[in-house]
Amino acid sequence: MKKLSLLLVIGCVTAMSCKKEVVTTVTNDKVADAASMASMTSDQLVSNGTDFGVGGFAGLSTDQKIILLNKLGVKYVRSQVTLKNFTGNIPGAKTFTEKGFKVILNLNWSDVSARRGDKQANPWPQDMRAYRQKLENVFSKYKPEVAVIENEPTVDIFHSGRIEDYITELTNAVQVCKKYNVKVADGAIHVPFVLEVMRGGNLSPNAVEVRKLIEAYKTLDLDYVNVHAHGVGDSYSSQTLVQAANYIRQQTGKPVMSNEFSLAKPSPSLLRDMVLGFKQGDYKIALVRSADNDRGTELNKGTDLLPIGISYRDMIK
C-alpha cells in the first residue's frame, strides 16, 4: 500500500480544525487567549534549560533576519545547505556565526525546493564515498552548532526509497561529523508517529519507519534525536510533547531537540502550551518556524514583529 504523506495528514487535521473554529468569534478567541496568557506564572515563562530560536523568515536577507533574531532575543537560528551541488558558498550561515548566533544547519543531499508541488520526491544518495566527501567539503569551511542530516526523512513528498537507505546515509554522516567534532542530529521524527509507536498495534507505514529509526538511534552516536511538532488545535499539547521526549530518551538514551515547530494559527494559548511542552520535556533546543502557510505561523512582517512574534519573545525570556 502506498504510504500516506504526513503533510496530507496534517493538512486534513488542520482543515477540520479550521472548519470547527469558524463558529468562534474573533472577540471570544482574543478573550480566551488573553485569559490563558494571564494565567501563566513567572516560573512558566522561564526557560528551564531549553534554548529557543527561529527558522524561516523566507524572502528576507541575512541582515534582515539578524534584526529579527535580535528583536526576539534568540541566539539559535536554522539554516540549510544542499550537498549535491555544494561549491563552498554558505554566506548566510557564516554571517550568523560571525554575529554571535548558533546555527542549526540542515544538510540536505538534494534541493528541498525541488521536492515540493507536483515534482517527484528525491531518492536517498547511494554513493556514500561521494556523500562523505561533500560533507567534508562543508565542514572544512564551516562548523555549525548542530548538523541536521536531511529534513523529515519519513515524509513521502520529500523522500523516496527505503528508510534503511536513510539510516545508511545518517550512519556515514555521523562518522564524518565526529571526525570534524560537529554535533549531529537526525532529520526529525514527528510527534504523532512517536505516539503511535508508543501505543503499538497495527502501525501506519510512516510509524513503522519511525520505529525503525528509533531502533537505529539506539546505537548511532547522535548528539540529539530531532523531533518536529506542527501544532493543530489540541493535537500538540505540552503533555504529548513531554510524552514523546520521555519515550525517545528512554529508548535511545539520547537528548532531544526540535529544529522545527509551528502553529496552524496565530494563537498565543497554543504557542504557550507548546513552549511549556518543550521546557517540561527537557528539549535542549527548540526552533519555531516563521512561515505564512498552513504549516506555520508568521512571526513577522518584514523586520517588524507581529503580535504572535511578540508573544514568542516574551514567553522564552
NULORO-701135 format. One record per residue (C-alpha): x, y, z; residue number from 1; residue in three letters. Coordinates in pm, 1 decimal. Each point is the difference from the previous one (the first is absolute). Layout:
! NULORO-701135
+----------+----------+----------+-----+------+
!        X !        Y !        Z ! pos ! code !
+----------+----------+----------+-----+------+
!        X !        Y !        Z ! NUM !  ALA !
...
+----------+----------+----------+-----+------+
***
This chain:
! NULORO-701135
+----------+----------+----------+-----+------+
!        X !        Y !        Z ! pos ! code !
+----------+----------+----------+-----+------+
!      0.0 !      0.0 !      0.0 !   1 !  MET !
!    135.0 !    343.2 !    -88.7 !   2 !  LYS !
!    107.2 !    197.8 !    304.7 !   3 !  LYS !
!   -205.0 !    297.4 !    104.0 !   4 !  LEU !
!    181.4 !    331.3 !      7.9 !   5 !  SER !
!     28.6 !    159.5 !    342.1 !   6 !  LEU !
!    -73.5 !    332.3 !   -164.8 !   7 !  LEU !
!   -336.7 !   -128.1 !   -122.0 !   8 !  LEU !
!    -83.7 !   -132.1 !    344.9 !   9 !  VAL !
!     88.5 !    330.5 !    163.0 !  10 !  ILE !
!   -187.4 !    188.9 !   -270.7 !  11 !  GLY !
!   -315.6 !   -201.7 !     66.8 !  12 !  CYS !
!     24.4 !     56.4 !    371.3 !  13 !  VAL !
!     62.7 !    369.5 !    -57.4 !  14 !  THR !
!   -299.0 !     25.7 !   -231.4 !  15 !  ALA !
!   -229.9 !   -162.7 !    255.3 !  16 !  MET !
!    133.9 !    224.5 !    272.6 !  17 !  SER !
!    -53.3 !    313.9 !   -208.1 !  18 !  CYS !
!   -353.6 !   -106.4 !    -91.6 !  19 !  LYS !
!    -87.8 !    -52.5 !    362.6 !  20 !  LYS !
!    131.5 !    341.2 !     98.6 !  21 !  GLU !
!   -214.5 !    191.6 !   -249.6 !  22 !  VAL !
!   -278.1 !     29.4 !    257.6 !  23 !  VAL !
!    233.4 !    161.2 !    257.2 !  24 !  THR !
!     -2.2 !    378.5 !     -9.7 !  25 !  THR !
!    322.3 !    193.7 !    -17.4 !  26 !  VAL !
!    -91.5 !    174.7 !    322.8 !  27 !  THR !
!    -43.0 !   -327.1 !    190.1 !  28 !  ASN !
!    326.2 !   -135.8 !   -137.7 !  29 !  ASP !
!    188.1 !    308.3 !    114.2 !  30 !  LYS !
!   -161.3 !    -16.5 !    342.4 !  31 !  VAL !
!     89.4 !   -368.1 !     37.5 !  32 !  ALA !
!    358.9 !     60.9 !   -102.4 !  33 !  ASP !
!     30.5 !    299.6 !    230.3 !  34 !  ALA !
!   -134.4 !   -201.5 !    291.4 !  35 !  ALA !
!    237.5 !   -283.8 !    -78.6 !  36 !  SER !
!    296.5 !    236.4 !    -10.7 !  37 !  MET !
!   -104.9 !    164.4 !    325.8 !  38 !  ALA !
!     -5.5 !   -338.1 !    173.8 !  39 !  SER !
!    369.5 !    -60.8 !    -68.8 !  40 !  MET !
!    227.3 !     20.7 !    301.3 !  41 !  THR !
!    343.6 !    157.9 !     -9.1 !  42 !  SER !
!    154.4 !   -347.0 !     44.2 !  43 !  ASP !
!   -177.2 !   -121.8 !   -314.8 !  44 !  GLN !
!    147.5 !    284.3 !   -201.4 !  45 !  LEU !
!    357.5 !    -92.1 !     90.7 !  46 !  VAL !
!    182.2 !   -236.3 !   -234.1 !  47 !  SER !
!    104.0 !   -301.2 !    206.8 !  48 !  ASN !
!    304.6 !   -107.0 !   -197.4 !  49 !  GLY !
!   -155.2 !     36.0 !   -346.7 !  50 !  THR !
!    172.4 !    227.1 !   -251.5 !  51 !  ASP !
!   -258.7 !    149.8 !   -234.2 !  52 !  PHE !
!     51.3 !    136.1 !   -347.6 !  53 !  GLY !
!   -155.6 !     53.2 !   -341.9 !  54 !  VAL !
!     -1.1 !   -145.5 !   -348.6 !  55 !  GLY !
!   -167.8 !    144.1 !   -306.2 !  56 !  GLY !
!    -22.8 !    372.0 !    -75.8 !  57 !  PHE !
!    -31.1 !    -86.9 !   -369.1 !  58 !  ALA !
!     69.5 !    279.2 !   -244.4 !  59 !  GLY !
!    212.9 !    206.3 !    237.8 !  60 !  LEU !
!    368.5 !     75.4 !    -28.2 !  61 !  SER !
!    246.6 !   -127.9 !    259.0 !  62 !  THR !
!     28.3 !    350.6 !    146.7 !  63 !  ASP !
!   -379.4 !     26.3 !     31.8 !  64 !  GLN !
!    -12.7 !   -339.2 !    169.6 !  65 !  LYS !
!    263.4 !    113.2 !    248.2 !  66 !  ILE !
!   -214.3 !    303.5 !     87.6 !  67 !  ILE !
!   -292.6 !   -232.5 !     78.2 !  68 !  LEU !
!    212.5 !   -244.6 !    197.7 !  69 !  LEU !
!    119.2 !    287.3 !    217.0 !  70 !  ASN !
!   -355.4 !    126.9 !     47.0 !  71 !  LYS !
!   -106.2 !   -348.8 !    110.8 !  72 !  LEU !
!    297.9 !    -32.2 !    232.3 !  73 !  GLY !
!    109.1 !   -340.1 !   -135.5 !  74 !  VAL !
!    344.4 !   -133.4 !    -87.1 !  75 !  LYS !
!    -97.9 !   -316.6 !   -190.2 !  76 !  TYR !
!    -91.4 !     13.2 !   -369.1 !  77 !  VAL !
!    -65.8 !   -263.5 !   -263.7 !  78 !  ARG !
!    179.3 !      3.7 !   -333.5 !  79 !  SER !
!     53.3 !   -253.9 !   -275.4 !  80 !  GLN !
!    235.5 !   -110.8 !   -274.4 !  81 !  VAL !
!    -46.4 !   -232.7 !   -296.8 !  82 !  THR !
!    283.9 !   -249.7 !    -14.6 !  83 !  LEU !
!    -46.3 !   -135.7 !   -351.0 !  84 !  LYS !
!     91.1 !    330.1 !   -162.7 !  85 !  ASN !
!    211.9 !    147.3 !    278.8 !  86 !  PHE !
!    286.8 !    214.9 !   -128.5 !  87 !  THR !
!    120.6 !    152.4 !    326.4 !  88 !  GLY !
!   -236.3 !    295.6 !     37.2 !  89 !  ASN !
!   -207.3 !     25.6 !    321.9 !  90 !  ILE !
!     -0.6 !    376.9 !     61.9 !  91 !  PRO !
!   -316.2 !     17.1 !    210.9 !  92 !  GLY !
!    112.8 !   -260.4 !    250.7 !  93 !  ALA !
!    347.4 !    153.1 !     30.7 !  94 !  LYS !
!   -146.2 !    346.2 !     57.8 !  95 !  THR !
!   -230.2 !   -127.9 !    273.8 !  96 !  PHE !
!    297.8 !   -156.2 !    178.7 !  97 !  THR !
!    210.8 !    313.2 !    -37.8 !  98 !  GLU !
!   -282.2 !    199.1 !    161.9 !  99 !  LYS !
!    -10.1 !   -233.5 !    300.9 ! 100 !  GLY !
!   -289.2 !   -228.5 !    -96.5 ! 101 !  PHE !
!      4.4 !   -379.9 !     22.0 ! 102 !  LYS !
!    -96.1 !   -164.3 !   -326.7 ! 103 !  VAL !
!   -202.2 !   -321.2 !    -21.0 ! 104 !  ILE !
!     95.8 !   -103.4 !   -352.3 ! 105 !  LEU !
!   -214.9 !   -231.9 !   -211.2 ! 106 !  ASN !
!    220.5 !   -196.5 !   -239.2 ! 107 !  LEU !
!   -227.3 !   -124.6 !   -278.7 ! 108 !  ASN !
!    135.3 !   -210.5 !   -282.7 ! 109 !  TRP !
!   -237.2 !    152.8 !   -256.2 ! 110 !  SER !
!   -172.2 !    336.1 !    -31.2 ! 111 !  ASP !
!   -300.0 !     13.1 !    234.6 ! 112 !  VAL !
!   -191.8 !    226.4 !   -238.1 ! 113 !  SER !
!     20.2 !   -271.3 !   -267.5 ! 114 !  ALA !
!   -204.0 !   -233.1 !    222.7 ! 115 !  ARG !
!   -309.1 !    217.8 !     23.0 ! 116 !  ARG !
!   -312.6 !     33.2 !   -208.2 ! 117 !  GLY !
!    -53.2 !   -263.3 !   -266.0 ! 118 !  ASP !
!    367.4 !    -86.8 !    -38.6 ! 119 !  LYS !
!    118.6 !   -347.1 !     82.3 ! 120 !  GLN !
!    152.9 !    -69.4 !    340.3 ! 121 !  ALA !
!    377.1 !    -35.7 !    -10.9 ! 122 !  ASN !
!    174.9 !   -330.7 !     75.5 ! 123 !  PRO !
!    258.6 !    -40.8 !    272.7 ! 124 !  TRP !
!    366.1 !     29.8 !   -103.8 ! 125 !  PRO !
!    152.4 !   -337.4 !    -83.8 ! 126 !  GLN !
!    367.3 !     82.0 !    -50.9 ! 127 !  ASP !
!    121.2 !     37.3 !    357.5 ! 128 !  MET !
!    353.5 !     86.1 !   -106.1 ! 129 !  ARG !
!   -128.0 !    302.5 !   -193.1 ! 130 !  ALA !
!   -239.6 !     85.9 !    282.1 ! 131 !  TYR !
!    272.0 !     -4.2 !    264.4 ! 132 !  ARG !
!    225.4 !    215.8 !   -217.8 ! 133 !  GLN !
!   -271.8 !    264.5 !    -34.7 ! 134 !  LYS !
!    -48.0 !      5.6 !    377.0 ! 135 !  LEU !
!    374.7 !     37.2 !     50.2 ! 136 !  GLU !
!      1.4 !    288.2 !   -248.2 ! 137 !  ASN !
!   -258.3 !    181.1 !    215.2 ! 138 !  VAL !
!    167.0 !    -65.4 !    334.8 ! 139 !  PHE !
!    342.5 !     96.6 !   -129.1 ! 140 !  SER !
!   -141.1 !    349.1 !    -59.8 ! 141 !  LYS !
!   -266.5 !     35.5 !    267.3 ! 142 !  TYR !
!    -92.4 !   -154.9 !    335.4 ! 143 !  LYS !
!   -366.0 !     35.5 !    104.6 ! 144 !  PRO !
!   -127.3 !    -33.9 !    356.3 ! 145 !  GLU !
!   -197.5 !   -310.5 !   -105.9 ! 146 !  VAL !
!    -11.3 !   -182.6 !   -333.1 ! 147 !  ALA !
!   -348.1 !   -131.9 !    -81.7 ! 148 !  VAL !
!     12.9 !   -275.5 !   -260.9 ! 149 !  ILE !
!   -282.0 !     41.3 !   -253.2 ! 150 !  GLU !
!   -347.4 !    136.3 !     72.2 ! 151 !  ASN !
!   -288.6 !   -222.0 !    115.7 ! 152 !  GLU !
!    116.7 !   -336.0 !   -138.3 ! 153 !  PRO !
!   -339.3 !   -165.7 !     53.8 ! 154 !  THR !
!   -194.8 !    259.3 !   -203.5 ! 155 !  VAL !
!    -80.3 !   -155.6 !   -335.9 ! 156 !  ASP !
!    -21.3 !    319.3 !   -208.1 ! 157 !  ILE !
!    363.0 !     75.7 !     87.3 ! 158 !  PHE !
!    171.3 !   -337.7 !    -28.2 ! 159 !  HIS !
!    -35.8 !   -325.8 !   -187.5 ! 160 !  SER !
!    165.3 !   -331.4 !     68.4 ! 161 !  GLY !
!     47.5 !   -227.3 !    298.0 ! 162 !  ARG !
!     43.2 !    147.2 !    345.5 ! 163 !  ILE !
!    296.4 !   -237.2 !     32.8 ! 164 !  GLU !
!    176.2 !    209.3 !   -266.1 ! 165 !  ASP !
!    -48.2 !    308.9 !    213.9 ! 166 !  TYR !
!    144.3 !   -186.1 !    298.6 ! 167 !  ILE !
!    305.8 !    -81.5 !   -212.9 ! 168 !  THR !
!     33.0 !    367.5 !    -95.1 ! 169 !  GLU !
!    -39.5 !    108.6 !    362.5 ! 170 !  LEU !
!    256.7 !   -255.4 !    117.1 ! 171 !  THR !
!    256.4 !    141.0 !   -241.8 ! 172 !  ASN !
!    -91.5 !    357.6 !     91.1 ! 173 !  ALA !
!     49.6 !    -69.8 !    371.1 ! 174 !  VAL !
!    347.3 !   -137.7 !    -67.2 ! 175 !  GLN !
!    100.1 !    311.0 !   -196.6 ! 176 !  VAL !
!   -150.0 !    233.9 !    261.2 ! 177 !  CYS !
!    198.7 !   -170.6 !    275.5 ! 178 !  LYS !
!    317.7 !     30.4 !   -206.1 ! 179 !  LYS !
!    -52.7 !    377.3 !    -16.8 ! 180 !  TYR !
!   -129.2 !     31.4 !    357.5 ! 181 !  ASN !
!   -344.3 !    117.3 !   -116.6 ! 182 !  VAL !
!   -310.6 !    -83.8 !    202.3 ! 183 !  LYS !
!   -251.8 !   -195.7 !   -205.5 ! 184 !  VAL !
!   -374.1 !    -75.7 !     -1.6 ! 185 !  ALA !
!   -234.0 !   -192.7 !   -226.5 ! 186 !  ASP !
!   -242.0 !    170.7 !   -239.2 ! 187 !  GLY !
!   -294.5 !    -30.5 !    244.5 ! 188 !  ALA !
!   -274.4 !   -238.1 !    101.3 ! 189 !  ILE !
!   -351.3 !    132.8 !     57.8 ! 190 !  HIS !
!   -192.8 !     -2.0 !    325.5 ! 191 !  VAL !
!   -314.0 !   -180.5 !   -132.9 ! 192 !  PRO !
!    208.1 !   -289.2 !   -133.3 ! 193 !  PHE !
!    200.9 !    -24.2 !    322.3 ! 194 !  VAL !
!   -326.9 !    -23.0 !    195.6 ! 195 !  LEU !
!   -125.2 !   -264.2 !   -244.4 ! 196 !  GLU !
!    315.1 !   -205.1 !     57.1 ! 197 !  VAL !
!    -49.0 !     37.4 !    375.3 ! 198 !  MET !
!   -354.8 !   -137.0 !    -23.4 ! 199 !  ARG !
!    109.7 !   -294.0 !   -213.2 ! 200 !  GLY !
!   -237.5 !   -217.1 !   -198.7 ! 201 !  GLY !
!    -55.7 !     35.7 !   -374.8 ! 202 !  ASN !
!    224.1 !    291.4 !   -101.1 ! 203 !  LEU !
!    -34.7 !    227.9 !   -301.3 ! 204 !  SER !
!    282.7 !    -23.8 !   -257.1 ! 205 !  PRO !
!    162.7 !    321.4 !    122.7 ! 206 !  ASN !
!    -20.5 !   -111.6 !    363.5 ! 207 !  ALA !
!    174.2 !   -323.6 !    -99.8 ! 208 !  VAL !
!    281.2 !    213.8 !   -140.7 ! 209 !  GLU !
!     17.1 !    201.8 !    321.5 ! 210 !  VAL !
!     23.1 !   -321.1 !    201.1 ! 211 !  ARG !
!    293.0 !   -112.1 !   -218.1 ! 212 !  LYS !
!    169.3 !    336.5 !     47.4 ! 213 !  LEU !
!    -38.4 !     -8.7 !    378.3 ! 214 !  ILE !
!    151.1 !   -348.1 !      0.7 ! 215 !  GLU !
!    294.3 !    121.1 !   -210.3 ! 216 !  ALA !
!     53.5 !    305.2 !    221.3 ! 217 !  TYR !
!     73.1 !   -227.0 !    294.7 ! 218 !  LYS !
!    341.3 !    -81.5 !   -146.7 ! 219 !  THR !
!     76.4 !    305.7 !   -215.3 ! 220 !  LEU !
!    223.3 !    259.4 !    166.4 ! 221 !  ASP !
!   -251.5 !    283.4 !    -33.3 ! 222 !  LEU !
!     29.2 !    305.4 !    223.3 ! 223 !  ASP !
!   -377.3 !     59.9 !    -23.9 ! 224 !  TYR !
!   -313.5 !   -168.4 !   -127.1 ! 225 !  VAL !
!   -192.4 !    262.5 !   -194.3 ! 226 !  ASN !
!   -380.0 !     37.0 !     38.4 ! 227 !  VAL !
!   -236.5 !    205.3 !   -215.7 ! 228 !  HIS !
!   -331.8 !    127.5 !    133.1 ! 229 !  ALA !
!   -264.4 !    181.1 !   -203.3 ! 230 !  HIS !
!   -262.8 !    136.6 !    238.0 ! 231 !  GLY !
!   -358.0 !    -56.3 !   -111.0 ! 232 !  VAL !
!   -263.8 !     71.2 !    265.9 ! 233 !  GLY !
!     40.1 !   -251.4 !    280.8 ! 234 !  ASP !
!    210.3 !   -241.7 !   -208.0 ! 235 !  SER !
!    316.9 !    140.4 !    154.5 ! 236 !  TYR !
!    -26.5 !     66.0 !    369.1 ! 237 !  SER !
!    276.0 !     40.0 !    253.1 ! 238 !  SER !
!    -91.0 !   -349.3 !    120.2 ! 239 !  GLN !
!     54.7 !   -170.0 !   -338.2 ! 240 !  THR !
!    330.8 !    182.9 !    -52.6 ! 241 !  LEU !
!    118.1 !   -121.8 !    340.5 ! 242 !  VAL !
!   -121.3 !   -356.4 !    -63.9 ! 243 !  GLN !
!    181.4 !    -17.4 !   -335.8 ! 244 !  ALA !
!    324.8 !    137.7 !    145.4 ! 245 !  ALA !
!     -5.5 !   -235.9 !    298.3 ! 246 !  ASN !
!    -59.0 !   -301.4 !   -224.3 ! 247 !  TYR !
!    279.8 !     93.6 !   -241.7 ! 248 !  ILE !
!    248.3 !     51.2 !    283.9 ! 249 !  ARG !
!    -98.4 !   -327.1 !    161.4 ! 250 !  GLN !
!     36.6 !   -192.3 !   -325.9 ! 251 !  GLN !
!    315.4 !    161.6 !   -138.4 ! 252 !  THR !
!    181.5 !    152.5 !    296.7 ! 253 !  GLY !
!     41.0 !    320.7 !   -205.0 ! 254 !  LYS !
!    -99.9 !    361.4 !     80.5 ! 255 !  PRO !
!   -282.9 !    144.5 !   -210.8 ! 256 !  VAL !
!    -31.0 !    323.2 !   -195.9 ! 257 !  MET !
!   -231.0 !    152.8 !   -261.2 ! 258 !  SER !
!    127.1 !    200.8 !   -293.2 ! 259 !  ASN !
!   -358.3 !     66.9 !   -109.9 ! 260 !  GLU !
!   -328.7 !     59.2 !    173.2 ! 261 !  PHE !
!   -287.0 !    205.2 !   -132.8 ! 262 !  SER !
!   -358.6 !    108.1 !     55.9 ! 263 !  LEU !
!   -306.4 !    -44.8 !   -218.5 ! 264 !  ALA !
!   -128.7 !    341.0 !    109.8 ! 265 !  LYS !
!    136.4 !    302.4 !    189.5 ! 266 !  PRO !
!   -128.0 !   -114.6 !    338.7 ! 267 !  SER !
!    193.9 !    115.3 !    309.7 ! 268 !  PRO !
!   -161.7 !   -276.0 !    206.4 ! 269 !  SER !
!    116.7 !   -272.7 !   -243.1 ! 270 !  LEU !
!    345.0 !    155.9 !    -18.3 ! 271 !  LEU !
!     18.0 !     19.6 !    378.8 ! 272 !  ARG !
!    -93.4 !   -367.1 !     36.7 ! 273 !  ASP !
!    261.5 !   -110.4 !   -251.8 ! 274 !  MET !
!    272.5 !    215.4 !    156.5 ! 275 !  VAL !
!    -82.8 !   -149.4 !    339.9 ! 276 !  LEU !
!     10.7 !   -347.9 !   -153.9 ! 277 !  GLY !
!    352.9 !     55.5 !   -128.8 ! 278 !  PHE !
!    111.3 !    131.1 !    338.7 ! 279 !  LYS !
!   -168.6 !   -273.3 !    202.6 ! 280 !  GLN !
!    113.3 !   -265.2 !   -248.1 ! 281 !  GLY !
!    362.0 !    114.0 !     39.3 ! 282 !  ASP !
!     52.8 !     64.4 !   -371.0 ! 283 !  TYR !
!    350.1 !    146.6 !    -17.7 ! 284 !  LYS !
!    -75.5 !    217.0 !   -304.7 ! 285 !  ILE !
!   -334.6 !    105.8 !   -151.7 ! 286 !  ALA !
!    -38.8 !    217.5 !   -310.6 ! 287 !  LEU !
!   -333.1 !    144.0 !   -106.1 ! 288 !  VAL !
!    -64.4 !     24.9 !   -372.2 ! 289 !  ARG !
!   -111.5 !    341.0 !   -121.5 ! 290 !  SER !
!   -198.2 !    -63.7 !   -318.0 ! 291 !  ALA !
!   -312.0 !    135.2 !   -166.9 ! 292 !  ASP !
!   -155.4 !   -330.2 !   -104.0 ! 293 !  ASN !
!   -223.0 !   -272.6 !    144.9 ! 294 !  ASP !
!    289.0 !   -163.2 !    187.4 ! 295 !  ARG !
!    127.6 !    299.8 !    189.7 ! 296 !  GLY !
!    -81.8 !    337.7 !    144.0 ! 297 !  THR !
!    175.0 !    310.4 !   -119.0 ! 298 !  GLU !
!    177.4 !    178.1 !    284.6 ! 299 !  LEU !
!     82.6 !    307.8 !   -202.3 ! 300 !  ASN !
!    -77.8 !    234.6 !   -285.9 ! 301 !  LYS !
!    328.2 !    118.0 !   -140.0 ! 302 !  GLY !
!    218.2 !     86.5 !    297.6 ! 303 !  THR !
!   -298.3 !     76.6 !    226.3 ! 304 !  ASP !
!   -127.4 !   -257.4 !    248.5 ! 305 !  LEU !
!   -366.8 !    -94.6 !    -24.0 ! 306 !  LEU !
!   -198.1 !    -55.3 !    325.2 ! 307 !  PRO !
!     74.4 !   -374.6 !     -2.5 ! 308 !  ILE !
!    370.4 !     79.1 !    -39.7 ! 309 !  GLY !
!    -17.8 !    233.4 !    298.4 ! 310 !  ILE !
!   -172.6 !   -275.9 !    198.6 ! 311 !  SER !
!    279.2 !   -244.2 !    -89.9 ! 312 !  TYR !
!    265.6 !    252.5 !    103.2 ! 313 !  ARG !
!   -166.7 !     51.9 !    337.0 ! 314 !  ASP !
!    -61.4 !   -369.7 !     69.5 ! 315 !  MET !
!    361.3 !   -108.3 !    -48.9 ! 316 !  ILE !
!    168.8 !    272.2 !    203.5 ! 317 !  LYS !
+----------+----------+----------+-----+------+
***
